[in-house]
């Protein structure tokens, strides 16, 4: 489930006059089921939306969230997941900091803004003010910072905000002192343009959509842009491959997959995309086509470094042959980029 689905589920509850508990992974150290920024919402009927990793840690979190929801409270807590002092009985050896936020109808406008940022791939940082938790921590003498001794509980909800820009203040180590705020970039990537929705392009659109990318399916053939052929995508656009600037204004946060029906149109799209300098650019191609395209790009004046940044052939080398296998290889490469560069896992 995408973060947007979690936010929309929470919004529905808040607009209905109900409260809910939002569980945010605010810090990790060592191995953990999910990284910083995973969200899960827990509702009055006991149901949940999203996951913070499943298993024992999620069972702990669900029980704690239901307790806090009934009490109208928020909490910051750190669980250890290994060693003799493990709070969870798990053996993966890491630690995880969870922030439980008690939400009510007053937070609905903010979460509508958050939903818009996620839905339209805008830039925005979600900020949780940790000052109330720090005040709670100062009330007692914490000897071992985990489990019961790490629980800092407050009534209601700390101040939450959405800002356009913010310094990345996060836990560098889950055992460190409480930072002044948790600041999370909600949408580090922009749109994912797929140019060419034949068999490979359509399969790639389906896989990337399932993985949470905002896919814009583009082709110069109307028949390849039907909801039946490319379902669930962010948008479908009939384009002129020779002039993409108006229909597809590619930006530095966007990702581009080129899989058109011909080599000439592939090159037309690649040249325009390279000039736009997207976060990712890949193109289908054989070894022979790779050599041809690289030579053409040199003629267009691109530097060796710029040409080397083009993923051609696109995808992870897993000997993929059919469209679905190729789509998975492409998705694997893009997910790796997302998790290592666009939104690296914080520890």
Secondary structure, DSSP 4 states (H G I P E B T S, - for coil): --HHHHHHHHHHHHHTT--EEEEEEEEEESS-SS-TT-EEEEETTS-EEE-SS-HHHHHHHHHHHHHHHHHTEEEEEEEE-SSTT-SSS--S--EEEEEEEEE-GGGHHHHHHHHHHHHHT---EEEEE-HHHHHHHTTS--SS-SGGGG-EEEES---EEEES-------SSTTSPPPSEEEEES-----EEEE--SHHHHHHHHHHHHTT--EEEEES-GGG-STTTSTT-SEEEE--TT--TTT----TT-EEEE--SSHHHHHHHHHHHHHHT-SEEEE---HHHHHHHHHHHHHTT--HHHHHTSBSS-S--S---SHHHHHHHHHHHHHHHIIIIISPPP-
